[in-house]
Amino acid sequence: VKQWEGIAYCLSQLSLTEKGINKLFESFESYEHVLSEESVVSHFRAIINK
């Protein structure tokens, strides 16, 4: 889980384009299992809210 927190944090610091966001959604199955962790979810919310 700590590794996913780091990955989610790093992704939240990037300026993602629409293409990048689409790729993130396409790979949802890769990180779906860690979305039960509030820290990971908050970083993904930050990505979506940009």
N, C-alpha and C positions, 0 to 999 in steps of 0.2 A: 504494500500500500504506500509506503514512503516513496518508493520509486515513482509511482503514479502521481503522487502529490507534486513531486519535482517536475515531472513531464507536464502536468496540467499547469503548473505555475509558469514554466517556460513558454508554453503555448499562449498563455494569457498575456505575456509581455510582448508578443509579436504583433505587428500590424498585419492582420490577415486580410486578404482581398476576398471578394465573393468566391473566387475559384478555390482559395484556401479553406474557406468555411465549408464549401461543398465537399471538398476532399475529407474534411473532418467528419462531416455527417455520413459520408460513404463508408468510413472506417468505424462507425459506431459500435459494431460487434466487438471490436478490439478492446474497447474500454468500458463497455456496458456494465461489466461485472464490478467495477470500482465506483460506480456512481452512487453506491450506498454510503460512501464516505463523504461527509459534509465538506471537508476541506477540498476535495477534488471537485465536487459539484460547484462550490463557490468559484473556483477558477474557471470552470466551463461556463458558468453564468457570466463571468466577466468577459469572456471571449464573445459570447453571443450578444451582450449588451453594447459592445463597441460600435 
